Amino acid sequence: MSRQVTLEAVNLSKTYGLRAIFSHINFALRTGDRLGITGRNGTGKSTLLKLLAGVAEHTSGEVRRSVDDVVLSDGQQTRHLGFVAPYLQLYNEFTAWEHVELLQQMRGLAFDKSRAQGLFTRFGLERRIHDELNTFSSGMLQRVKYICALIHSPAILLLDEPMSNFDDDGVRTVREVIAEHSPNAVIVIATNDDADLSLTTHTLSVESTAFAAALD
């Protein structure tokens, strides 16, 4: 049964000191929508994604998230949100399995061992489950981030430079995962890669320090 998911930005603005990163961003996404956020380096793509994830504070405006008509509070959003980005840090002293299990505990959710096993296999890490993350390559760590983001089947999936550190096999897996997850979720991708943007249904360009964003 499909979830009714919404993700909205209402007059969303962000400044650092006197510098306006972006202003008055407005959009409304629904289940099945895939938004591509584009723009040159330094124009705020990653910042916007962090605001949508609730891991950074906006200067003004509002981010609204709901699942099946239930508005998500700050305490609830981590249970319904998955986030993958190159700058997200993992606990390298844990094994891959321990890290995913710990994250589910932090979300207050049950740890589905069968789903976890399936995701490790899907991302080609089934033989490294019990190895510490400090022995993993950057590409392998990126795969673990996807497992962490997908283990709870999030209603909102946020991806910053989704194919970074991946070989062709990893890129193919992520493209398949996005296609499979999309019908029951909202997905936002920050990227300038045309191949990534081909996966989206809408685009939003973040190209100046102060603008009214247009959703295509």
Backbone hydrogen bonds, N-H to C=O, Kabsch-Sander energy under -0.5 kcal/mol:
donor,donor_aa,acceptor,acceptor_aa,energy
5,V,3,R,-0.9
6,T,66,S,-2.3
7,L,29,L,-1.8
8,E,64,R,-2.9
9,A,27,F,-2.4
10,V,62,E,-2.9
11,N,9,A,-0.6
12,L,25,I,-2.4
13,S,60,S,-2.5
14,K,22,F,-2.5
16,Y,19,R,-2.6
17,G,15,T,-0.5
19,R,16,Y,-2.2
20,A,18,L,-0.6
21,I,14,K,-2.5
21,I,19,R,-0.7
22,F,14,K,-1.4
23,S,211,F,-0.6
25,I,12,L,-2.2
27,F,9,A,-1.8
29,L,7,L,-2.7
31,T,5,V,-1.0
32,G,182,S,-0.7
32,G,185,A,-3.0
33,D,30,R,-2.8
35,L,187,I,-2.6
36,G,202,H,-2.8
37,I,35,L,-0.6
37,I,189,I,-3.3
38,T,36,G,-0.6
38,T,204,L,-2.6
43,T,40,R,-1.8
48,L,44,G,-2.6
49,L,45,K,-2.0
50,K,46,S,-2.3
51,L,47,T,-2.0
52,L,48,L,-2.2
53,A,49,L,-1.9
54,G,50,K,-1.0
55,V,50,K,-2.1
56,A,50,K,-0.9
59,T,13,S,-2.1
60,S,13,S,-1.4
62,E,10,V,-1.8
64,R,8,E,-2.6
66,S,6,T,-2.0
67,V,70,V,-2.0
68,D,4,Q,-3.1
69,D,4,Q,-0.6
70,V,67,V,-1.6
71,V,69,D,-0.6
72,L,65,R,-2.8
76,Q,73,S,-0.6
77,Q,73,S,-1.7
79,R,76,Q,-1.5
80,H,77,Q,-1.4
81,L,77,Q,-0.6
82,G,156,I,-2.7
84,V,158,L,-2.5
88,L,85,A,-1.3
92,N,90,L,-1.3
94,F,91,Y,-1.9
96,A,131,D,-1.6
97,W,129,I,-2.4
99,H,95,T,-2.4
100,V,96,A,-1.9
101,E,97,W,-2.3
102,L,98,E,-2.8
103,L,99,H,-2.2
104,Q,100,V,-1.8
105,Q,101,E,-1.9
106,M,102,L,-2.4
107,R,103,L,-1.6
108,G,104,Q,-0.7
108,G,105,Q,-0.9
109,L,104,Q,-2.7
112,D,110,A,-0.8
113,K,111,F,-1.1
116,A,112,D,-2.5
117,Q,113,K,-2.6
118,G,114,S,-2.1
119,L,115,R,-2.3
120,F,116,A,-2.5
121,T,117,Q,-2.1
122,R,118,G,-2.4
123,F,119,L,-2.2
124,G,121,T,-1.6
125,L,120,F,-3.3
126,E,120,F,-0.6
128,R,125,L,-2.1
131,D,128,R,-1.8
133,L,94,F,-2.6
134,N,92,N,-1.5
135,T,132,E,-1.8
136,F,133,L,-1.8
141,L,137,S,-2.4
142,Q,138,S,-1.9
143,R,139,G,-1.5
144,V,140,M,-1.9
145,K,141,L,-2.1
146,Y,142,Q,-1.6
147,I,143,R,-2.0
148,C,144,V,-2.6
149,A,145,K,-2.0
150,L,146,Y,-1.6
151,I,147,I,-1.8
153,S,150,L,-2.4
155,A,80,H,-1.0
156,I,80,H,-2.2
157,L,186,V,-2.7
158,L,82,G,-3.1
158,L,156,I,-0.5
159,L,188,V,-3.1
160,D,84,V,-3.0
161,E,159,L,-0.6
161,E,190,A,-3.0
164,S,161,E,-1.9
166,F,163,M,-1.7
171,V,167,D,-2.5
172,R,168,D,-2.2
173,T,169,D,-2.1
174,V,170,G,-2.4
175,R,171,V,-2.4
176,E,172,R,-2.0
177,V,173,T,-2.5
178,I,174,V,-2.7
179,A,175,R,-1.9
180,E,176,E,-2.3
181,H,177,V,-2.6
182,S,178,I,-1.9
184,N,181,H,-1.4
185,A,182,S,-1.9
186,V,155,A,-2.6
187,I,33,D,-2.2
188,V,157,L,-2.5
189,I,35,L,-3.3
190,A,159,L,-2.8
191,T,37,I,-2.3
191,T,189,I,-0.7
197,L,193,D,-2.5
198,S,194,D,-1.4
199,L,196,D,-1.9
200,T,197,L,-1.6
201,T,34,R,-3.0
202,H,34,R,-2.1
204,L,36,G,-2.8
205,S,214,A,-0.6
206,V,38,T,-3.4
206,V,204,L,-0.5
207,E,205,S,-0.8
213,A,24,H,-0.6
213,A,211,F,-0.7
216,D,203,T,-2.6
216,D,214,A,-0.6
